[in-house]
Amino acid sequence: MAYEAEIGRDNPSAFLFLIDNSGSMVDKFGGQAGAKRKADGVADAINRLLQNLAIKCSKSDGIRDYFEVGVISYGKKVQPAFGGPLAGRALVPISEVANNPASIEERTKKAEDGSGGVVEEKVKFPVWFKAQAAGATPMCKALKLARETLEPWVKAHEYSYPPAVINITDGESTDGDPSEAAKEVASLSTSDGDVLLFNCHISSAAGESVLFTDAPEGLPDQYAKLLFGMSSRLPEPVREAASREGFSVSEHTRGFAFNADLVELIRFLDIGTRPSNLR
């Protein structure tokens, strides 16, 4: 299929993030003592991505609704995960997201001081999604809710660039084999192509990571191969973005990462949410 539809206010696209909030997300990235908890790192990455999407959609007349965005968490509960004024909503136009954070936190970041040194400065950090970590990993239920969320959306946006679902997890599904539920999500389509399903496994143990591979051979276990098989092949705009980032890609490359650390998670999210056809 084409994946060529221009993304505009009349024909928006959508991003739906599925976030594993199981109890194991309290573990540190890579098992390192000074590293962030996986739950905190993922929450920060998603909140920063939402802010960047809003900036990307900002024009002189305001924030244009090129995208609708949603976050579903799964752990103790499976539910839409926006906080504050957006609580309970599964998909929200990006302008409403930008104008309705649940809170504004003050963070510290390092910046160059102009003299070759580094200083710390205070910045405002909008938060829409809070870190949580409790319960099991009901991935099948999360994928089912994703399908229920996107099914009416694709019917209402027949000519739009297809939505992307990005599933971020650190463990195996605890409510059955998620393959069939993943197929049902990826079988949804607009006239421009099928819904894209990306899967990113994040690590609490040091080890070799795999990003954007062509085949399951060489993956470390059946779980990695399962996630690979659930993942969509990259359409051309995303392949081009991955290639610019130095990845070797082909028509068989899938939206898949295994054993990713926080830096790799951020790269994965950036590439997966970078269609080139905004207007």
Buried (B, 14 or more C-beta within 10 A) or exposed (E): EEBEBBBBEEBBBBBBBBBBBBBBBBBBBBEEEEBBBBBBBBBBBBBBBBBEBBEBBBEEEEBBBBBBBBBBBBBBEBBBBBBEEBEEBBBBBBBBBBEBBBEEEEEEEEEEEEEEEEEEEEEEBBBBBBBBBEBBBBBBBBBBBBBEBBBEBBEEBEEBBBBBBBBBBBBBBBBEEBBEBBBBBBEBBBEBBBBBBBBBBBBBEEEEBBBBBBEBEEBEEEBBBBBBBBBBBBBEBBBBBBBEBEBEBEEEBBBBBBBBBBEBBBBBBBBBBBBEEBE
